[in-house]
């Protein structure tokens, strides 16, 4: 897999991702620190013409820097369920239902990393996967967040409820998000921008949560909505997850 863009590559190097090769465009400015970091990590460094990086990065803007790494390794849902058990810390998870745009997935993973979410669950079908675009949009945050892929989101909701998670979903017709108790083990379902959370998935959740809105446009981007609810969880948990 190719990671492109300075922030994404920097996060990969800083976070200990296993990079095979760092590609730097000839004549690219301010790449010295990245090159030095790559050398410290034993990464092969190649200086190439910019058109080589254009081909490697595809539609992703590489900013003169790209890196080759192994394919993204997904986490296991059971591992996410047990997160924090040994330390006695209540985990907070995101479940994404129908997020098919990689830009939205990247933005949500960035929100998840910044707000301290422990893990993100995505379905195999009707979902973007973690790829170079997602990593670039997330500014490298995707490399620091555990992401699990499951065959069925509804089965994941059932498993979490059996593990005594409170499972909520974001829905415009729900109760105000301030009515939810997110201090314990919590999972939040975010739906795609087209159809939102699926009807059966919403029915399985403990409560539907809405975000107060006062403008004439009655909907928010999925990643924006996700961020608002995530930081309500941060507030309830005393400022740290």
C-alpha positions as CSV (number, residue, x, y, z in Angstrom):
1,X,0.0,0.0,0.0
2,X,1.2,3.5,-0.8
3,X,0.9,6.3,1.7
4,X,1.2,9.8,0.3
5,X,1.4,13.3,1.7
6,X,3.8,14.7,4.3
7,X,1.6,14.5,7.4
8,X,0.5,10.9,6.6
9,X,4.1,9.8,6.0
10,X,5.3,11.6,9.1
11,X,2.7,10.0,11.3
12,X,3.5,6.6,9.8
13,X,7.2,7.0,10.6
14,X,6.6,8.5,14.1
15,X,4.0,5.9,14.9
16,X,6.2,2.9,14.2
17,X,4.4,1.8,11.0
18,X,6.5,-0.7,9.0
19,X,7.6,1.2,5.9
20,X,9.6,-0.4,3.2
21,X,10.5,2.6,1.1
22,X,10.3,6.3,1.3
23,X,10.0,8.1,-2.0
24,X,11.0,11.7,-2.2
25,X,10.6,13.9,-5.3
26,X,13.8,15.4,-6.6
27,X,13.9,19.1,-5.7
28,X,11.2,18.8,-3.0
29,X,11.8,21.3,-0.3
30,X,11.8,20.8,3.5
31,X,12.0,17.0,3.4
32,X,15.2,16.7,5.5
33,X,13.5,15.8,8.7
34,X,11.4,13.1,7.0
35,X,14.5,11.6,5.4
36,X,16.4,11.7,8.7
37,X,13.5,10.0,10.4
38,X,13.3,7.3,7.7
39,X,17.0,6.7,8.1
40,X,16.6,6.2,11.9
41,X,13.9,3.6,11.2
42,X,16.0,1.8,8.6
43,X,13.7,2.6,5.7
44,X,15.0,2.6,2.2
45,X,15.1,6.1,0.7
46,X,14.7,6.8,-3.0
47,X,14.8,10.1,-4.7
48,X,12.7,10.0,-7.9
49,X,11.3,12.3,-10.5
50,X,7.9,13.8,-9.5
51,X,6.1,11.9,-12.2
52,X,7.1,8.6,-10.5
53,X,5.4,9.8,-7.3
54,X,2.4,10.9,-9.3
55,X,2.0,7.3,-10.6
56,X,2.5,5.8,-7.1
57,X,0.1,8.1,-5.4
58,X,-2.7,8.1,-8.0
59,X,-5.4,10.6,-7.1
60,X,-3.8,11.4,-3.7
61,X,-1.8,14.6,-3.5
62,X,1.6,13.5,-2.4
63,X,3.3,16.9,-1.7
64,X,6.6,15.4,-2.9
65,X,6.6,12.5,-0.5
66,X,5.2,9.0,-0.5
67,X,6.0,5.7,1.2
68,X,5.4,2.0,0.6
69,X,4.1,0.0,3.4
70,X,2.4,-3.4,4.0
71,X,-1.3,-3.7,3.6
72,X,-3.4,-2.3,6.5
73,X,-4.0,-4.8,9.2
74,X,-7.5,-4.8,10.7
75,X,-8.1,-5.4,14.4
76,X,-10.5,-8.1,15.7
77,X,-13.8,-7.1,17.1
78,X,-13.3,-9.3,20.2
79,X,-10.1,-7.3,21.0
80,X,-12.0,-4.1,20.8
81,X,-14.7,-5.4,23.1
82,X,-12.2,-6.3,25.7
83,X,-10.3,-3.0,25.5
84,X,-9.7,-1.5,28.9
85,X,-10.9,-4.5,30.8
86,X,-7.6,-5.2,32.5
87,X,-7.2,-1.5,33.5
88,X,-10.7,-1.0,34.5
89,X,-11.3,1.7,31.9
90,X,-14.6,1.9,30.1
91,X,-14.0,1.7,26.3
92,X,-15.6,3.9,23.8
93,X,-16.1,2.6,20.2
94,X,-17.5,3.9,17.0
95,X,-19.5,1.7,14.6
96,X,-19.9,3.1,11.0
97,X,-23.0,2.0,9.1
98,X,-22.7,2.8,5.4
99,X,-19.8,5.3,5.3
100,X,-18.8,4.6,1.7
101,X,-16.8,7.8,0.9
102,X,-13.1,7.3,1.8
103,X,-12.9,11.0,2.5
104,X,-15.6,10.7,5.2
105,X,-14.0,7.6,6.6
106,X,-10.7,9.5,6.8
107,X,-12.3,12.4,8.5
108,X,-14.0,10.2,11.0
109,X,-10.8,8.3,11.9
110,X,-9.2,11.7,12.5
111,X,-12.0,12.6,14.9
112,X,-11.7,9.2,16.5
113,X,-8.0,9.6,17.1
114,X,-8.2,13.1,18.4
115,X,-11.1,12.4,20.8
116,X,-9.5,9.2,22.2
117,X,-11.9,6.7,20.7
118,X,-10.6,3.2,21.4
119,X,-11.6,1.5,18.2
120,X,-13.8,1.8,15.1
121,X,-15.9,-0.9,13.5
122,X,-16.8,-1.0,9.8
123,X,-18.6,-3.6,7.7
124,X,-17.0,-5.5,4.9
125,X,-19.8,-4.4,2.5
126,X,-21.2,-0.9,1.9
127,X,-18.2,0.7,3.5
128,X,-15.0,2.4,2.4
129,X,-11.9,0.4,3.5
130,X,-8.7,1.8,5.0
131,X,-6.6,2.8,1.9
132,X,-4.1,5.5,0.9
133,X,-6.8,8.1,0.5
134,X,-8.3,7.4,3.9
135,X,-4.8,7.6,5.5
136,X,-4.1,10.9,3.7
137,X,-7.4,12.5,4.7
138,X,-7.0,11.4,8.3
139,X,-3.6,13.1,8.3
140,X,-2.1,9.8,9.4
141,X,-4.6,9.3,12.3
142,X,-5.8,6.1,10.6
143,X,-2.5,4.5,11.5
144,X,-3.1,5.1,15.2
145,X,-6.7,3.9,15.5
146,X,-7.7,0.3,15.8
147,X,-10.2,-0.5,13.0
148,X,-12.1,-3.8,12.9
149,X,-14.1,-5.1,9.9
150,X,-17.1,-7.3,10.5
151,X,-19.5,-9.1,8.2
152,X,-22.6,-7.5,9.7
153,X,-23.0,-4.3,11.8
154,X,-26.1,-5.6,13.5
155,X,-24.3,-8.7,14.8
156,X,-21.6,-6.3,16.1
157,X,-24.3,-4.3,17.9
158,X,-25.7,-7.5,19.5
159,X,-22.2,-8.6,20.6
160,X,-21.5,-5.2,22.2
161,X,-24.8,-5.2,24.1
162,X,-24.1,-8.7,25.3
163,X,-20.8,-7.3,26.6
164,X,-22.8,-4.6,28.6
165,X,-22.0,-1.7,26.3
166,X,-24.6,1.1,26.0
167,X,-25.1,1.4,22.2
168,X,-26.4,4.6,20.8
169,X,-26.9,5.8,17.3
170,X,-26.9,9.3,15.9
171,X,-30.3,10.2,14.4
172,X,-32.1,13.5,13.7
173,X,-35.3,12.1,15.3
174,X,-33.6,11.0,18.5
175,X,-33.5,12.3,22.0
176,X,-30.9,15.1,22.8
177,X,-27.5,13.6,23.0
178,X,-27.1,15.1,26.5
179,X,-29.7,12.6,27.7
180,X,-27.3,9.7,27.1
181,X,-25.0,8.3,29.8
182,X,-21.6,7.8,28.0
183,X,-19.5,7.4,31.1
184,X,-19.4,3.6,30.9
185,X,-18.6,1.2,28.1
186,X,-20.2,3.0,25.1
187,X,-20.6,2.4,21.4
188,X,-21.8,5.1,19.0
189,X,-23.3,4.2,15.6
190,X,-22.8,6.8,12.8
191,X,-24.7,6.3,9.6
192,X,-23.9,7.2,6.0
193,X,-24.9,10.6,4.7
194,X,-27.4,9.1,2.2
195,X,-29.6,6.9,4.3
196,X,-28.3,7.4,7.9
197,X,-28.3,4.5,10.3
198,X,-30.2,1.5,9.0
199,X,-33.7,0.9,10.4
200,X,-32.9,-2.5,12.0
201,X,-29.6,-1.2,13.4
202,X,-31.3,1.8,14.9
203,X,-33.9,-0.5,16.5
204,X,-31.2,-2.6,18.1
205,X,-29.6,0.4,19.7
206,X,-30.4,1.5,23.2
207,X,-31.3,5.0,22.2
208,X,-31.3,7.4,19.3
209,X,-29.4,10.6,19.9
210,X,-29.8,13.9,18.1
211,X,-27.7,17.0,18.0
212,X,-29.4,20.4,18.7
213,X,-29.6,22.3,15.5
214,X,-30.9,25.8,15.0
215,X,-30.2,26.7,11.4
216,X,-32.2,26.2,8.2
217,X,-30.1,23.3,7.0
218,X,-31.2,20.3,9.1
219,X,-28.3,17.9,8.6
220,X,-24.6,17.7,9.4
221,X,-21.8,16.0,7.6
222,X,-21.2,12.5,9.1
223,X,-17.8,13.3,10.4
224,X,-18.9,16.6,11.9
225,X,-21.8,14.9,13.7
226,X,-19.5,12.2,14.9
227,X,-17.1,14.8,16.3
228,X,-19.8,16.6,18.2
229,X,-21.1,13.4,19.9
230,X,-17.6,12.1,20.6
231,X,-16.7,15.3,22.4
232,X,-19.9,15.1,24.4
233,X,-18.5,11.7,25.6
234,X,-15.2,13.4,26.4
235,X,-17.0,16.0,28.5
236,X,-19.0,13.4,30.4
237,X,-15.9,11.4,31.0
238,X,-14.1,14.3,32.7
239,X,-12.2,15.5,29.7
240,X,-10.3,12.3,28.9
241,X,-11.4,9.0,27.5
